[in-house]
Structure formats: structure tokens, C-alpha cells
Amino acid sequence: MLADVDLGRFGLVSGSNLPSARLAYETHGNLNDDGSNCVLLPSYYTGTSSSYARWIGPGRLFDPADWFIVAVNLFGNGVSTSPSLAHPDIAGADFPDVDIADNVIAQHRLLTQLGVRRIRLIAGWSMGALQAYEWAARYPDQVDAILPIAGAARCSPHNLVFLEGVKSALLADPAFRAGRYAAPPVQGLRAFGTVYAGWAYSQAFFRDGMYREFGYASVNAVIQGWATDHEREDANDLLAMLGTWQRADVGKHHPGGFEGAMGSITARAIVMPGSTDLYFPQADSEREVELLQHGELRPLVSDLGHVAGRPGVREAETAQIATVVRELLRG
């Protein structure tokens, strides 16, 4: 069941704030007596806490009979405080810049209120991986293990440029009106989704016709599907989350910078880059794992591109993730 916690006027690392901030979340299972059986699942771009549903349940990756599972929503995703769901002072185009660190600080406050003392595992795909790294660096004494999937500890320059491309497609729509649109900028939203479709999958996905496995009859159907999906999104919400992604850097608020932050992580980390991911490439993860005290690279072998690690996409990928989850939960 979806719930939320009232954070009041929530201060941001930028110096700005979110008045009447609310952090939305779902829980499954029960917290044990010493508050140590928590599994945290941070949401990803255009996803919500319910997006992890296919990982939760008897016989799945996370069984509520054993674990207290908390799936939490990013600021900006339309469920937690977002441009489309905010105090009038910060609604729409007036929404302030929110960092990954802000999300993690808010999540820490939530888990403290829920009685969590230690987190057994933080598992996250894409932007969820960014949050897993931030958690492990910011609160090292509370995190036993992390599983970043198809993500990174910071937004690379190439990743930033990719995101600028999809953003520019949206901003070019005259109806966007610098975020003060009277009606949804449909043309820009569809263009955003169209550009995104080419990055989400691998080249083989298109070359070998793998899109048919997912109900698309043709390459054009993929394009139209992604355009239609993004047409339903709130434009300012998309840009708020995109900015959070672009600013991500686990070392930005650490006295030792990126290397110092990574080296301070005491949690066991198994890092699963997608083997054909176009914007969180395996080479970046290899460099990051070298900086970790207890890091191991375990690539997610897949021909799907970035989408490979998204919850419930295909059994072959889910099985690889499940093997690593079992290993980390055993300690």
C-alpha cells in the first residue's frame, strides 16, 4: 500500500528547499526486532515504487516473509513531491534543483522513522543504482550491501550529453513555454520519447528483431510506443528527474571527492553493468569497482541494452540478478 511521510520544509543541498515536502513509499513484510532486515529499492527514471512489484513476493527476489522491503519514490517522479505535485511556491517551472543526495537524506529520515537500524541490501536499477552508491557513501555504517544494476556512481560526460539530447527535443516544442505550459507540450513529449527509444536498447535489439519479443511488430512500432508512453508524462517532472540524474556524483559532497567517497564505502558491492548498455557502459563500472573496498564486477550479460536490468523485463536477466541477490542477502 502506498504511503507517504511528511518532511515539512525540507532543506536541499543546494541551499533551496521543498516546502511541505512528502516522500512516498511502499512497504512489504515486517521489520524484525533489531531493525536489521530491511531491503531498500529506490525508484528509477519514469518508474515508481510499484515498478519493483515483479521482484517482490514468495519465490521472487525479495520475499516479504523474510525481509522488510521498502520501495521509495524519487522526488520529481509524480508520486513524491514533484513539479506536478508540489506546494504552489515550487510547482511547475519553479521547482528547485534536487540532487541524488537530497533523495537519500530524505530516505534516511523515512527509514529512521520506520525503525530501520541497518539496511541489509540496497538494490536499484539505473537511477536506483545512483542512489545505492550515495547511500553507501553517505551512511556507511548502516548499509551492509549494495547492488547497483545498469547504473553508476556518477553521471559521466557522455551520459550527460545523451540526456541533453532528449531534453532539447522537449524544450524545442513552442508549447513548452519554458515550463509554463497551459496544455501538455505533446509534440515535445513525443520527440523526447522518440529520441530515448534509440538509447534504451542495444543495436542487436533492432538488428535481430528482438522487439517482437516485447509485442512490437516493427521498429516503427517501438518508436511510436515510446513516443506515446512519454506523451503521458508531465514535462516538468521529466526535466526535474533528468536534472537530478545529470547532477549525480557520489563525490560531490564528500571531502575526499569522488575517489574518497568511493573508497569510504564499507558495504559489500556487487556491481552489475549491462553488457550492452549504451549510456552506463561496463567500462565505467570497471573503473568504479577498482575504487571500492569490497567491490566485485558481475556484468549483466544481455543483448537488450540498458533496459536489461529493469524489473521483470525478461526471465534470463531476472535470473542473473536473483543469483546475486541471494548471495548478498546470505551475507
N, C-alpha and C positions, 0 to 999 in steps of 0.2 A: 504494500500500500504506500502511495506517495505521501510524504510528509515534508514539512519544512521547518527550519529553525530561524527565529527572528534574531538577526545580528545587530539590530539597531543602526546607528550611523557607523558604518564600517570603514575604517581608515585604510587607504590604499598605499602601497609602497611608493607611489608617485607623489604622495602628499595630498592628493584629492581624496574624495570619499564617496561612498554609496549610502545616501540616506535611506532609512527603512529597508536595509538590505535583508534578503531572505535567501537561504541556501536550501534547495530542495533535494530530497534523498529518498531512497527506499531501503528497508532492511529485511533480511530473511534469516530465520533461525534465532537463536538466543545466545546472549553473551554469557560466558562462563563466570564462575565466582571471582577469579582473579583478573578478569578483563583482558585475557590474552589470546582469545581465539578469533580475532577479527580478521576478515579479508576485506580489503578496500578495492573497489572498482571505480576509478574516476572516468567520467564520460569523455567522449571524443567529439570531433568536429561534426556538426549536424546530428549527433547522437544524443540520447538522453539516458537516464538511469535504467529505463526499461529496455534499452538496446542490448544489455547484457543478459536478458532473460534466458537466452538459449544456453548459457553457461551455468545456470543455477537450477538445482533440483536433484532429486535422487538419481544416482547413476550418471550425473553430469560432472563438470569440472569442479563445482562447488556445491556440496550437499549441505543444506540447512540443518540437517540432523547433527552435523559435526562443527559447523562454522557459523559465526555471526557475520553475515555478509552485508556490507554497506555499499550501495551503488549511489554515487553522488553526481549531481549535475553542475556543469561548468556555469559560471557567470556568463551571461550572454547567449545561452542556448534556448532561451524562450521558456524555461521552466524555473530555474533560479532567476534572481534579479538580472534583467536584460533590458536593452533599449525598448523592446516591445512590452516589457512588464516591469516598470520602474516608477519610482516617485516622480511626479511631474517635473521636478527640477533637473532630472537627469535622463528623461525619456527621449527616445529617438536619437536625433543627431547630437544631443547634448550629453550622451553617455560618456563617462570618462574612460581613459585607458586603464584596462585591468590586466595585470600580469599573471603568469602561472603562479608566482609566489603568493599573490593575493588569494587565489583559489585554495592553495594548500593551507595557508594560515586560517582561512575560514573553515576548511575541512577539519583542521586540528581542533578548532574550537567546538565544532559539532561532535567529533568523536569523544572529546573530553566530557561534554555534557551527557553523552550516551554511556559513559562509564568505561570506555576503552582505555586500557593502560599500555598495551603493546599491540602492534599490528603484525600478525603472522606473515601476511603477504599482501603486497600491493601489485595488482596486475592491471595493465592498461594497454590498449591498442592506440596507436597514433598519438593524438594529443593526450591520451591517458598515460602513455609512456613518459611524456614530458613531465607530467605531474608525479609519476612514480619516482623519477630521479630527484625532483625538487623535494619531495617528502624525505627521501633517504639522506639528502644533504642537509636539510634544514632541521630535521628531528632524528638524528642518527640513533639516539638511544631508545627510540620507540619502534623502530622498524626492523624486523627480523630478515625479511627477504623482499626482493622486488623482481618483477617480470615485465620489463619493457618489450612490447611487441610492435614491430614495424614503426619504431619511433626513435627518439634521440634525446640527448641531454640538453640540446640547444638547437635552435633553428639555424641551419647552415646558410651561407650566402646564396647557394643555388636554390635551396628551398624557398628562401625569401623572394627570389626573383620569380619563381613559379607562382607564388601567392600574389605577387604584384600583378601578374598577368591576368589571373581570374578576377582580381579586384578591379582592374582597369576596364574589363569588359562590362562590369556592372556600373561603374562610375560614368561610362560613356553614354548611358541612356539619359536623354534630356529630362525624362520624367523623374529621375532620381532626385534632382534639385538639392544637391549637397546634403542629402539625408532628410530633407524636409518635404517629402513627397506627400501629395494629397491622396494618391492611389498607388498601389504597388507598381514599381517600375518593372513591368513584366518583361519587356524586351531585354533589359539589362540582366534580370534574374535568369532568363533562359540562356543568354550568352554566357553568363557565369557558369552555369551547369554544363554547357556545351564544351567550354574550354577545359573544365575539370575532368570530363569523361576521358579525354586523351591521356591524362596523367594518372588516373586511378588504377588503370590496368597495365599489363605488360604488352609489349609488341606482339608476343606469341598469342595472347588472348584474342587479338584481332586477326592475326595472320592465320591461325589454326581454327578459327571459328568457334572458340570456346564460349563465346557469348551465347550460343544456343543452349548450353547447359543451364543458363540462368533465365531462360524464357525470352531472349531477344532473337527475333527472326533474322536480323541483319545488322550490319554496322550502323546503318541509319537509325534502326530501332534503338540501339544503345544511345546514340546522340539525342534522339527525341525523348527517350526515357529520362536521361539525366537532366535535360532542359526542363521537362515537366516537373520532375521532383524538386528542382530548385526554384521553380516558379511559385511553389507553395511556401517557401521560406520568407521570413522577414528580412529585408535587405540590410537594415541596420544591425540586426542580430548577427547575420553572416559576417559583417565587417568587424563587429566587436570581437567575435571569437577569432577571426583571422588576425586581427592586431595582437591579441593575446599570444597566438601561435608565433607570429613573427618576432615578438619581443622575447620569446623564451630563451633563457640561458641560465643554467643552474649555477653559474659562477657570478652572475651579475650582482648579487647582493652578498657574496661571500668574500671575506677579507683576503683569501688566497686566490681569488679569481677562479677561472674555470678549472684549471688543474688542481688547485687547492680544494675546491668543492668536491670534485670527483674523488680525490684522494681521501677525503674525510668520511666517505660513505663506508660504514662498517657492515651494512647489510650484505647478505649473500645476494648476488645478482646473476641471473641467467638472462642474457640479452638475446632476443630473437628478431634480428632484422629479416625482412622479407628478401629472399634471394633475387627477386626481380623487381623490387621496389624502385621506382624512378625518382622519388624525392627524399626518402630516408634510406640511402644505399648502404649496403653491407660494409663498405669501406669505412664509412663514418663510424659505424658501431665498433669495428675492429680497433680503431684509434681510441674510442671511449673506454672499451673494456680494458685496455692496457693501463689506464689510469686508476682502475678500481682495485681495492684491496682484495676483494673476494669475487671477482667477476669472471664469467665464462661466456664465450660466444657460442650460441646454439642456433644457427640460421634456420629460419622457417623456409624449408625448401618448397617452392611453389612456382607455378607459371602464371599466377593471377596478378602479379604486380603488388601494389600497395594494399589492395583490397583483401589479400590473402588472409590476414590475421583478424579481420573483422568478425565478431562473434557470429557463429552459425552459418558462415558463408558456404563451406564445403567440408565434408567429413574428413578428408585427408589432412587438411590443415588443422582442424579441430583436434584430431588425434595427436598430432605432434605437440600442440600446446598442452593437451591434457597430460601427456607424459612428463613434461617439465613441471607442470603444476603439482602433480603427485610427488615428484622429487623434492620440490621446495617445501611443500606442506609437511612432508616427513621430517624435514629439518636435517 
